[in-house]
Amino acid sequence: VRIVAINPVRGPIVEQADDWVQINPGTDAALGLAMINYIIQEEIYDKEFVANHTSGFDELVAHVRSNTPEWAAPITGLSEQTIKDLARSYAETKAAAICDGNGLDMYANGVDAVRTVAILIGLTGKFDAPGGNVFLPFIKQSVLPTDPVPIEERVWYKTFPLFPELPFVAVKESILADEDYRPRALIVNRSNPVLINANETRTRQALEKLDFLMVSDIFRTATAEMADLVLPMASDFETYGYRAYQSFEGAFLAMARPVAEPLEGTRPAFEVEYELAKRMGL
């Protein structure tokens, strides 16, 4: 398998790679747009897949018209030819996958970078195809003991139909719009919505409108700093837990056992939730 590592720094993946594309930090979106531009201009995209399984192609063509490899070269620090070769190699290799790692989460333009990756996968028809980015079997987990709401009746389903669950942006916009069914309180376990959601300003505005915000965490996060109540939580090493995994052999569950006692004054988040549920008669 040929591995192309797109990375500003020489890490372990680069050491294993056949080619190292040493891009300037934070410029992956520019590279993605230029690859999209070149693939469209050279007509090496999967026309059948685009026609049958995508929408907005004409708008995409217009959007990337000026995002040429020549435009992206000084931004990314790559040569124009490197960008063209990478785009053509990906488009014309039948079995090719893009693995976008956590590095794209760590800078301001990460959302758009991930969007260009998704567009490249769809543009070249390498979506759920052999050798491409595929869906593996996953264990269906019932998060609530009640019957699930039909997907078409979920809040903001028409706006975000591809989300498997209610996206936080729908919660956020519901609060800001003062909708009747908006949340009035929020319990946040091991998460940091202020940091991980696009548009930090609107996220903070939504959380400030809540009547009550509680955070359980082991770190003083940006969300914890806004909370009415912060509960010190036991770490993963101090609690039972499980995780669902997917593989070509099928889906499976792995169980974690505590290896140490929780520090004094800390409790597992689920223990707190069960206690709350008991007191609420749930």
C-alpha positions as CSV (number, residue, x, y, z in Angstrom):
1,V,0.0,0.0,0.0
2,R,1.3,3.4,-0.9
3,I,1.1,5.9,2.0
4,V,1.2,9.6,1.5
5,A,1.6,11.6,4.7
6,I,0.3,15.2,4.7
7,N,1.9,16.6,7.8
8,P,3.9,19.8,8.8
9,V,6.2,17.7,11.0
10,R,8.1,14.5,10.7
11,G,6.2,12.1,13.0
12,P,5.9,8.3,13.1
13,I,3.4,8.2,10.2
14,V,5.8,10.2,8.1
15,E,8.6,7.7,8.8
16,Q,6.4,4.9,7.5
17,A,5.2,6.8,4.4
18,D,6.3,6.5,0.8
19,D,5.7,10.2,0.3
20,W,5.8,13.2,2.6
21,V,3.8,16.2,1.7
22,Q,5.2,18.8,4.1
23,I,2.3,21.3,4.2
24,N,2.3,24.6,6.1
25,P,0.4,24.3,9.4
26,G,-3.3,25.1,9.2
27,T,-3.5,25.2,5.4
28,D,-5.1,21.8,4.7
29,A,-8.4,23.5,3.6
30,A,-6.5,25.4,0.9
31,L,-4.9,22.1,-0.3
32,G,-8.3,20.4,-0.3
33,L,-9.9,23.2,-2.4
34,A,-7.1,23.2,-4.9
35,M,-7.3,19.4,-5.3
36,I,-11.1,19.7,-5.8
37,N,-10.5,22.4,-8.4
38,Y,-8.0,20.3,-10.3
39,I,-10.1,17.1,-10.3
40,I,-13.1,19.0,-11.6
41,Q,-11.1,20.9,-14.3
42,E,-9.4,17.8,-15.5
43,E,-12.7,15.9,-15.4
44,I,-11.2,13.0,-13.5
45,Y,-14.1,12.8,-10.9
46,D,-16.6,10.0,-10.7
47,K,-19.4,11.4,-12.9
48,E,-21.8,8.5,-12.2
49,F,-21.4,8.7,-8.4
50,V,-21.6,12.5,-8.5
51,A,-24.8,12.4,-10.5
52,N,-26.5,9.7,-8.4
53,H,-25.3,10.3,-4.9
54,T,-24.4,13.9,-4.4
55,S,-26.0,17.3,-4.5
56,G,-24.7,20.9,-5.0
57,F,-22.1,20.0,-7.7
58,D,-22.8,23.1,-9.8
59,E,-22.4,25.3,-6.7
60,L,-19.2,23.5,-5.9
61,V,-17.8,24.1,-9.4
62,A,-18.5,27.8,-9.0
63,H,-17.1,28.0,-5.5
64,V,-13.7,26.4,-6.3
65,R,-13.2,28.1,-9.7
66,S,-10.5,30.5,-8.3
67,N,-9.0,27.9,-5.9
68,T,-6.4,26.6,-8.4
69,P,-3.2,24.7,-7.5
70,E,-1.4,27.9,-8.5
71,W,-3.4,29.8,-5.9
72,A,-2.8,27.3,-3.2
73,A,0.9,26.8,-3.7
74,P,2.2,29.9,-1.8
75,I,-0.4,29.3,1.0
76,T,0.4,25.7,1.6
77,G,4.1,25.9,0.9
78,L,3.8,23.1,-1.7
79,S,4.7,23.3,-5.4
80,E,1.9,23.6,-7.9
81,Q,3.0,20.3,-9.4
82,T,2.9,18.5,-6.1
83,I,-0.7,19.5,-5.6
84,K,-1.7,18.4,-9.1
85,D,0.1,15.1,-8.7
86,L,-1.5,14.4,-5.4
87,A,-5.0,15.2,-6.8
88,R,-4.5,13.1,-9.9
89,S,-3.1,10.2,-7.9
90,Y,-6.0,10.2,-5.5
91,A,-8.7,10.6,-8.1
92,E,-7.3,7.9,-10.5
93,T,-6.4,5.3,-7.9
94,K,-9.4,3.0,-7.7
95,A,-8.8,1.9,-4.1
96,A,-7.8,5.0,-2.1
97,A,-8.8,6.3,1.3
98,I,-8.2,9.5,3.2
99,C,-7.7,9.2,6.9
100,D,-8.0,12.6,8.6
101,G,-6.5,12.4,12.0
102,N,-6.9,14.4,15.2
103,G,-4.5,17.0,13.9
104,L,-7.2,18.6,11.9
105,D,-9.1,19.3,15.2
106,M,-6.4,21.4,16.6
107,Y,-6.6,24.6,14.7
108,A,-9.2,27.2,13.7
109,N,-9.7,26.1,10.1
110,G,-10.2,22.4,11.0
111,V,-13.9,22.3,10.2
112,D,-13.4,23.5,6.6
113,A,-10.5,21.2,6.2
114,V,-12.6,18.2,7.1
115,R,-15.3,19.4,4.7
116,T,-12.9,19.3,1.8
117,V,-11.9,15.8,2.8
118,A,-15.6,14.7,2.7
119,I,-16.1,16.5,-0.7
120,L,-13.0,14.7,-2.2
121,I,-14.3,11.3,-1.1
122,G,-17.7,12.0,-2.7
123,L,-16.3,13.7,-5.8
124,T,-14.2,10.6,-6.6
125,G,-16.8,8.0,-5.6
126,K,-14.6,6.5,-2.9
127,F,-17.5,6.5,-0.4
128,D,-18.4,3.1,1.1
129,A,-16.5,1.5,-1.8
130,P,-13.9,-1.3,-1.6
131,G,-10.5,0.2,-0.7
132,G,-12.1,3.6,0.0
133,N,-13.6,5.1,3.1
134,V,-16.1,2.5,4.1
135,F,-18.8,2.0,6.7
136,L,-18.0,-0.9,9.0
137,P,-20.7,-2.8,11.1
138,F,-21.4,-1.1,14.4
139,I,-23.3,-2.2,17.5
140,K,-26.7,-0.5,17.8
141,Q,-26.9,0.9,21.3
142,S,-30.1,2.0,23.0
143,V,-29.2,5.1,24.9
144,L,-32.6,5.4,26.5
145,P,-35.0,2.8,28.0
146,T,-37.9,4.5,26.2
147,D,-38.9,3.9,22.5
148,P,-36.8,6.1,20.2
149,V,-38.3,9.0,18.5
150,P,-38.8,8.4,14.7
151,I,-35.9,10.0,13.0
152,E,-38.1,12.3,10.9
153,E,-39.6,13.7,14.1
154,R,-36.3,14.7,15.7
155,V,-35.6,18.3,16.4
156,W,-34.1,20.1,13.4
157,Y,-34.1,16.9,11.4
158,K,-34.8,18.7,8.1
159,T,-31.9,21.0,8.7
160,F,-29.4,18.3,9.7
161,P,-30.7,15.0,8.2
162,L,-27.3,13.3,8.2
163,F,-26.7,13.4,11.9
164,P,-27.4,10.1,13.6
165,E,-28.4,11.9,16.8
166,L,-29.5,15.4,17.7
167,P,-26.5,17.7,16.9
168,F,-25.4,20.3,19.4
169,V,-25.8,23.1,16.9
170,A,-29.5,22.4,17.0
171,V,-29.6,22.6,20.8
172,K,-27.6,25.8,20.6
173,E,-29.7,27.5,18.0
174,S,-32.9,26.4,19.8
175,I,-31.7,28.1,23.0
176,L,-30.7,31.3,21.1
177,A,-34.1,31.4,19.3
178,D,-36.1,30.9,22.6
179,E,-38.0,28.0,21.0
180,D,-40.6,26.5,23.2
181,Y,-38.9,23.1,23.5
182,R,-35.4,24.5,24.1
183,P,-33.4,23.1,26.9
184,R,-33.4,25.1,30.1
185,A,-30.6,23.1,31.8
186,L,-27.6,21.1,30.7
187,I,-25.4,18.5,32.2
188,V,-22.0,18.1,30.5
189,N,-19.9,15.0,31.2
190,R,-16.4,14.8,29.9
191,S,-17.0,17.3,27.0
192,N,-16.2,20.8,26.2
193,P,-18.8,22.3,23.9
194,V,-17.3,25.8,24.1
195,L,-14.1,24.5,22.5
196,I,-15.3,21.8,20.1
197,N,-18.2,23.6,18.4
198,A,-17.9,26.0,15.5
199,N,-18.5,29.7,16.4
200,E,-17.4,29.9,20.0
201,T,-19.2,33.3,20.5
202,R,-22.7,31.8,19.7
203,T,-21.9,28.7,21.8
204,R,-21.1,30.9,24.8
205,Q,-24.2,33.0,24.3
206,A,-26.4,29.9,24.3
207,L,-24.8,28.4,27.4
208,E,-25.2,31.8,29.2
209,K,-29.0,31.7,28.5
210,L,-29.4,28.4,30.4
211,D,-31.0,28.5,33.8
212,F,-28.5,25.9,35.0
213,L,-25.3,24.4,33.7
214,M,-23.4,21.6,35.4
215,V,-20.1,20.1,34.3
216,S,-18.5,16.9,35.5
217,D,-14.8,16.7,34.5
218,I,-11.3,16.1,35.6
219,F,-10.0,19.3,34.0
220,R,-10.9,23.0,34.3
221,T,-12.2,23.4,30.8
222,A,-13.6,26.5,29.1
223,T,-17.1,25.1,29.6
224,A,-16.4,24.3,33.3
225,E,-15.4,28.0,33.8
226,M,-19.0,29.0,32.7
227,A,-20.8,26.4,34.8
228,D,-23.0,27.0,37.8
229,L,-21.8,23.8,39.4
230,V,-18.6,21.8,38.7
231,L,-18.3,18.2,40.0
232,P,-14.9,16.6,40.2
233,M,-15.2,13.4,38.2
234,A,-13.4,10.1,38.6
235,S,-11.0,9.4,35.7
236,D,-11.4,6.5,33.3
237,F,-8.7,4.6,35.2
238,E,-10.8,4.7,38.4
239,T,-14.2,3.6,37.0
240,Y,-15.9,0.8,35.0
241,G,-16.7,1.6,31.4
242,Y,-17.1,0.2,28.0
243,R,-16.7,1.1,24.4
244,A,-18.1,-0.2,21.1
245,Y,-15.7,-0.9,18.3
246,Q,-16.1,-1.7,14.7
247,S,-14.0,-4.0,12.4
248,F,-14.2,-6.0,9.2
249,E,-14.9,-9.1,11.4
250,G,-17.9,-7.4,13.0
251,A,-18.7,-5.1,15.9
252,F,-17.7,-5.8,19.4
253,L,-17.7,-4.3,22.9
254,A,-14.7,-3.9,25.2
255,M,-15.0,-3.5,28.9
256,A,-12.7,-1.4,31.1
257,R,-12.1,-2.1,34.8
258,P,-10.8,0.3,37.3
259,V,-7.1,0.0,38.2
260,A,-7.1,2.5,41.1
261,E,-9.5,3.9,43.7
262,P,-11.1,7.3,42.9
263,L,-9.5,10.3,44.7
264,E,-11.4,11.6,47.7
265,G,-14.4,13.8,46.7
266,T,-14.6,12.4,43.1
267,R,-17.3,10.2,41.7
268,P,-18.0,8.5,38.3
269,A,-20.3,10.7,36.2
270,F,-22.8,7.9,35.7
271,E,-23.0,7.3,39.4
272,V,-24.1,10.9,39.8
273,E,-26.6,10.6,37.0
274,Y,-28.2,7.4,38.5
275,E,-28.5,9.1,41.8
276,L,-30.2,12.1,40.2
277,A,-32.5,9.8,38.3
278,K,-33.4,8.0,41.5
279,R,-34.3,11.2,43.3
280,M,-36.4,12.4,40.3
281,G,-38.3,9.1,40.3
282,L,-36.9,8.0,37.0
